[in-house]
């Protein structure tokens, strides 16, 4: 976990290990939302960049029976 400081202009610097792990670049567009008493930053990705993102995911699961 990383600690950051909010500047007088309410700016925050994303720590370098987090930027590298998320593949963030300068000038990239993100959404920012408040959710359950926390702040989340969600990078907007081009749909083409997500190709193969779920490759190898296990999609098998047990279905419930029909309800009577």
N, CA, C and O atoms as a GROMACS GRO file, in nm:
protein
  272
    1UNK      N    1   0.085  -0.117   0.000
    1UNK     CA    2   0.000   0.000   0.000
    1UNK      C    3   0.090   0.123   0.000
    1UNK      O    4   0.193   0.125   0.067
    2UNK      N    5   0.050   0.224  -0.074
    2UNK     CA    6   0.126   0.346  -0.088
    2UNK      C    7   0.049   0.462  -0.025
    2UNK      O    8  -0.074   0.464  -0.027
    3UNK      N    9   0.121   0.557   0.030
    3UNK     CA   10   0.060   0.675   0.089
    3UNK      C   11   0.090   0.795   0.000
    3UNK      O   12   0.204   0.813  -0.044
    4UNK      N   13  -0.010   0.878  -0.025
    4UNK     CA   14   0.007   0.998  -0.105
    4UNK      C   15  -0.047   1.117  -0.027
    4UNK      O   16  -0.125   1.102   0.067
    5UNK      N   17  -0.005   1.237  -0.068
    5UNK     CA   18  -0.050   1.360  -0.005
    5UNK      C   19  -0.132   1.440  -0.105
    5UNK      O   20  -0.097   1.450  -0.222
    6UNK      N   21  -0.241   1.495  -0.058
    6UNK     CA   22  -0.325   1.581  -0.142
    6UNK      C   23  -0.266   1.722  -0.136
    6UNK      O   24  -0.248   1.778  -0.028
    7UNK      N   25  -0.237   1.779  -0.253
    7UNK     CA   26  -0.178   1.913  -0.260
    7UNK      C   27  -0.283   2.020  -0.229
    7UNK      O   28  -0.402   1.990  -0.225
    8UNK      N   29  -0.240   2.145  -0.208
    8UNK     CA   30  -0.336   2.253  -0.187
    8UNK      C   31  -0.434   2.272  -0.304
    8UNK      O   32  -0.542   2.327  -0.286
    9UNK      N   33  -0.394   2.225  -0.423
    9UNK     CA   34  -0.483   2.232  -0.540
    9UNK      C   35  -0.563   2.103  -0.556
    9UNK      O   36  -0.624   2.081  -0.660
   10UNK      N   37  -0.564   2.018  -0.452
   10UNK     CA   38  -0.634   1.890  -0.452
   10UNK      C   39  -0.582   1.795  -0.559
   10UNK      O   40  -0.659   1.718  -0.616
   11UNK      N   41  -0.453   1.799  -0.586
   11UNK     CA   42  -0.390   1.708  -0.681
   11UNK      C   43  -0.320   1.596  -0.605
   11UNK      O   44  -0.274   1.614  -0.492
   12UNK      N   45  -0.313   1.479  -0.669
   12UNK     CA   46  -0.249   1.362  -0.610
   12UNK      C   47  -0.155   1.302  -0.715
   12UNK      O   48  -0.190   1.295  -0.832
   13UNK      N   49  -0.036   1.260  -0.672
   13UNK     CA   50   0.058   1.191  -0.762
   13UNK      C   51   0.041   1.042  -0.741
   13UNK      O   52   0.050   0.992  -0.629
   14UNK      N   53   0.017   0.969  -0.850
   14UNK     CA   54   0.004   0.824  -0.842
   14UNK      C   55   0.145   0.767  -0.834
   14UNK      O   56   0.227   0.795  -0.921
   15UNK      N   57   0.174   0.687  -0.730
   15UNK     CA   58   0.310   0.633  -0.714
   15UNK      C   59   0.355   0.552  -0.835
   15UNK      O   60   0.275   0.486  -0.901
   16UNK      N   61   0.485   0.558  -0.864
   16UNK     CA   62   0.541   0.494  -0.982
   16UNK      C   63   0.512   0.343  -0.989
   16UNK      O   64   0.477   0.295  -1.097
   17UNK      N   65   0.524   0.267  -0.879
   17UNK     CA   66   0.492   0.123  -0.890
   17UNK      C   67   0.347   0.098  -0.932
   17UNK      O   68   0.319   0.002  -1.004
   18UNK      N   69   0.256   0.183  -0.887
   18UNK     CA   70   0.115   0.168  -0.925
   18UNK      C   71   0.097   0.204  -1.072
   18UNK      O   72   0.027   0.133  -1.145
   19UNK      N   73   0.160   0.313  -1.116
   19UNK     CA   74   0.152   0.352  -1.259
   19UNK      C   75   0.204   0.241  -1.348
   19UNK      O   76   0.143   0.210  -1.451
   20UNK      N   77   0.317   0.182  -1.310
   20UNK     CA   78   0.375   0.075  -1.393
   20UNK      C   79   0.286  -0.049  -1.394
   20UNK      O   80   0.264  -0.109  -1.499
   21UNK      N   81   0.235  -0.087  -1.276
   21UNK     CA   82   0.149  -0.206  -1.267
   21UNK      C   83   0.022  -0.190  -1.349
   21UNK      O   84  -0.027  -0.287  -1.407
   22UNK      N   85  -0.033  -0.068  -1.354
   22UNK     CA   86  -0.158  -0.042  -1.427
   22UNK      C   87  -0.134  -0.001  -1.572
   22UNK      O   88  -0.229   0.009  -1.650
   23UNK      N   89  -0.009   0.024  -1.608
   23UNK     CA   90   0.021   0.066  -1.745
   23UNK      C   91  -0.030   0.206  -1.775
   23UNK      O   92  -0.068   0.235  -1.889
   24UNK      N   93  -0.030   0.294  -1.676
   24UNK     CA   94  -0.078   0.431  -1.695
   24UNK      C   95   0.028   0.518  -1.762
   24UNK      O   96   0.148   0.501  -1.739
   25UNK      N   97  -0.018   0.610  -1.846
   25UNK     CA   98   0.072   0.702  -1.916
   25UNK      C   99   0.026   0.845  -1.891
   25UNK      O  100  -0.091   0.870  -1.860
   26UNK      N  101   0.117   0.936  -1.907
   26UNK     CA  102   0.085   1.078  -1.891
   26UNK      C  103  -0.020   1.119  -1.994
   26UNK      O  104  -0.009   1.082  -2.112
   27UNK      N  105  -0.119   1.194  -1.952
   27UNK     CA  106  -0.223   1.241  -2.043
   27UNK      C  107  -0.336   1.144  -2.064
   27UNK      O  108  -0.432   1.175  -2.136
   28UNK      N  109  -0.329   1.027  -2.003
   28UNK     CA  110  -0.435   0.927  -2.020
   28UNK      C  111  -0.563   0.974  -1.951
   28UNK      O  112  -0.558   1.038  -1.846
   29UNK      N  113  -0.677   0.942  -2.010
   29UNK     CA  114  -0.808   0.982  -1.957
   29UNK      C  115  -0.856   0.874  -1.860
   29UNK      O  116  -0.845   0.755  -1.888
   30UNK      N  117  -0.912   0.917  -1.745
   30UNK     CA  118  -0.965   0.824  -1.647
   30UNK      C  119  -1.099   0.873  -1.595
   30UNK      O  120  -1.132   0.991  -1.607
   31UNK      N  121  -1.175   0.782  -1.538
   31UNK     CA  122  -1.294   0.817  -1.461
   31UNK      C  123  -1.251   0.817  -1.316
   31UNK      O  124  -1.164   0.738  -1.277
   32UNK      N  125  -1.310   0.902  -1.235
   32UNK     CA  126  -1.286   0.900  -1.092
   32UNK      C  127  -1.422   0.900  -1.023
   32UNK      O  128  -1.507   0.984  -1.052
   33UNK      N  129  -1.442   0.806  -0.932
   33UNK     CA  130  -1.571   0.793  -0.864
   33UNK      C  131  -1.549   0.775  -0.714
   33UNK      O  132  -1.445   0.726  -0.671
   34UNK      N  133  -1.647   0.816  -0.638
   34UNK     CA  134  -1.647   0.784  -0.495
   34UNK      C  135  -1.736   0.662  -0.478
   34UNK      O  136  -1.848   0.659  -0.529
   35UNK      N  137  -1.688   0.563  -0.406
   35UNK     CA  138  -1.759   0.437  -0.391
   35UNK      C  139  -1.732   0.382  -0.252
   35UNK      O  140  -1.618   0.351  -0.217
   36UNK      N  141  -1.838   0.369  -0.172
   36UNK     CA  142  -1.826   0.312  -0.038
   36UNK      C  143  -1.714   0.375   0.044
   36UNK      O  144  -1.628   0.306   0.098
   37UNK      N  145  -1.717   0.507   0.052
   37UNK     CA  146  -1.623   0.583   0.133
   37UNK      C  147  -1.478   0.571   0.085
   37UNK      O  148  -1.385   0.578   0.165
   38UNK      N  149  -1.458   0.554  -0.046
   38UNK     CA  150  -1.323   0.553  -0.102
   38UNK      C  151  -1.327   0.615  -0.241
   38UNK      O  152  -1.434   0.634  -0.298
   39UNK      N  153  -1.211   0.648  -0.293
   39UNK     CA  154  -1.199   0.706  -0.427
   39UNK      C  155  -1.140   0.601  -0.520
   39UNK      O  156  -1.041   0.537  -0.486
   40UNK      N  157  -1.201   0.584  -0.636
   40UNK     CA  158  -1.150   0.489  -0.735
   40UNK      C  159  -1.121   0.562  -0.864
   40UNK      O  160  -1.201   0.643  -0.911
   41UNK      N  161  -1.004   0.533  -0.921
   41UNK     CA  162  -0.962   0.590  -1.049
   41UNK      C  163  -0.963   0.477  -1.150
   41UNK      O  164  -0.893   0.377  -1.134
   42UNK      N  165  -1.043   0.493  -1.255
   42UNK     CA  166  -1.061   0.388  -1.354
   42UNK      C  167  -1.012   0.438  -1.490
   42UNK      O  168  -1.074   0.527  -1.548
   43UNK      N  169  -0.902   0.381  -1.542
   43UNK     CA  170  -0.853   0.425  -1.673
   43UNK      C  171  -0.951   0.386  -1.784
   43UNK      O  172  -1.005   0.276  -1.785
   44UNK      N  173  -0.972   0.478  -1.877
   44UNK     CA  174  -1.054   0.449  -1.995
   44UNK      C  175  -0.963   0.385  -2.099
   44UNK      O  176  -0.865   0.445  -2.142
   45UNK      N  177  -0.996   0.265  -2.138
   45UNK     CA  178  -0.915   0.192  -2.235
   45UNK      C  179  -0.992   0.175  -2.365
   45UNK      O  180  -1.114   0.160  -2.366
   46UNK      N  181  -0.919   0.179  -2.474
   46UNK     CA  182  -0.978   0.151  -2.604
   46UNK      C  183  -1.015   0.003  -2.605
   46UNK      O  184  -0.938  -0.080  -2.558
   47UNK      N  185  -1.129  -0.031  -2.658
   47UNK     CA  186  -1.178  -0.169  -2.657
   47UNK      C  187  -1.077  -0.263  -2.724
   47UNK      O  188  -1.068  -0.380  -2.688
   48UNK      N  189  -1.002  -0.213  -2.821
   48UNK     CA  190  -0.903  -0.297  -2.889
   48UNK      C  191  -0.789  -0.337  -2.794
   48UNK      O  192  -0.730  -0.444  -2.811
   49UNK      N  193  -0.759  -0.254  -2.696
   49UNK     CA  194  -0.653  -0.286  -2.600
   49UNK      C  195  -0.694  -0.398  -2.506
   49UNK      O  196  -0.608  -0.463  -2.446
   50UNK      N  197  -0.824  -0.423  -2.493
   50UNK     CA  198  -0.872  -0.526  -2.402
   50UNK      C  199  -0.879  -0.664  -2.466
   50UNK      O  200  -0.913  -0.762  -2.399
   51UNK      N  201  -0.846  -0.674  -2.593
   51UNK     CA  202  -0.851  -0.803  -2.661
   51UNK      C  203  -0.758  -0.902  -2.593
   51UNK      O  204  -0.640  -0.873  -2.571
   52UNK      N  205  -0.810  -1.019  -2.559
   52UNK     CA  206  -0.732  -1.122  -2.493
   52UNK      C  207  -0.721  -1.103  -2.343
   52UNK      O  208  -0.653  -1.181  -2.276
   53UNK      N  209  -0.785  -1.001  -2.288
   53UNK     CA  210  -0.776  -0.970  -2.147
   53UNK      C  211  -0.823  -1.086  -2.059
   53UNK      O  212  -0.765  -1.111  -1.953
   54UNK      N  213  -0.926  -1.157  -2.102
   54UNK     CA  214  -0.981  -1.267  -2.023
   54UNK      C  215  -0.937  -1.404  -2.073
   54UNK      O  216  -0.996  -1.506  -2.037
   55UNK      N  217  -0.834  -1.407  -2.155
   55UNK     CA  218  -0.787  -1.534  -2.210
   55UNK      C  219  -0.746  -1.627  -2.097
   55UNK      O  220  -0.670  -1.588  -2.007
   56UNK      N  221  -0.795  -1.749  -2.102
   56UNK     CA  222  -0.761  -1.849  -2.002
   56UNK      C  223  -0.848  -1.848  -1.878
   56UNK      O  224  -0.825  -1.927  -1.786
   57UNK      N  225  -0.948  -1.760  -1.873
   57UNK     CA  226  -1.035  -1.755  -1.756
   57UNK      C  227  -1.126  -1.878  -1.753
   57UNK      O  228  -1.174  -1.922  -1.857
   58UNK      N  229  -1.148  -1.931  -1.634
   58UNK     CA  230  -1.235  -2.048  -1.618
   58UNK      C  231  -1.380  -2.000  -1.617
   58UNK      O  232  -1.420  -1.931  -1.524
   59UNK      N  233  -1.457  -2.037  -1.717
   59UNK     CA  234  -1.595  -1.992  -1.728
   59UNK      C  235  -1.695  -2.100  -1.686
   59UNK      O  236  -1.816  -2.082  -1.700
   60UNK      N  237  -1.644  -2.211  -1.634
   60UNK     CA  238  -1.736  -2.318  -1.592
   60UNK      C  239  -1.790  -2.287  -1.453
   60UNK      O  240  -1.718  -2.238  -1.366
   61UNK      N  241  -1.918  -2.317  -1.434
   61UNK     CA  242  -1.981  -2.299  -1.304
   61UNK      C  243  -2.104  -2.389  -1.298
   61UNK      O  244  -2.154  -2.433  -1.402
   62UNK      N  245  -2.152  -2.416  -1.179
   62UNK     CA  246  -2.268  -2.502  -1.160
   62UNK      C  247  -2.393  -2.414  -1.163
   62UNK      O  248  -2.405  -2.318  -1.087
   63UNK      N  249  -2.486  -2.448  -1.252
   63UNK     CA  250  -2.610  -2.373  -1.262
   63UNK      C  251  -2.711  -2.426  -1.160
   63UNK      O  252  -2.716  -2.545  -1.130
   64UNK      N  253  -2.791  -2.334  -1.107
   64UNK     CA  254  -2.899  -2.374  -1.018
   64UNK      C  255  -3.011  -2.437  -1.100
   64UNK      O  256  -3.028  -2.407  -1.218
   65UNK      N  257  -3.087  -2.525  -1.035
   65UNK     CA  258  -3.201  -2.586  -1.103
   65UNK      C  259  -3.312  -2.485  -1.120
   65UNK      O  260  -3.312  -2.380  -1.057
   66UNK      N  261  -3.409  -2.518  -1.206
   66UNK     CA  262  -3.524  -2.430  -1.226
   66UNK      C  263  -3.604  -2.419  -1.097
   66UNK      O  264  -3.615  -2.516  -1.021
   67UNK      N  265  -3.660  -2.303  -1.073
   67UNK     CA  266  -3.742  -2.283  -0.955
   67UNK      C  267  -3.884  -2.331  -0.983
   67UNK      O  268  -3.934  -2.316  -1.094
   68UNK      N  269  -3.946  -2.388  -0.883
   68UNK     CA  270  -4.081  -2.441  -0.900
   68UNK      C  271  -4.186  -2.338  -0.869
   68UNK      O  272  -4.305  -2.367  -0.880
   0.00000   0.00000   0.00000
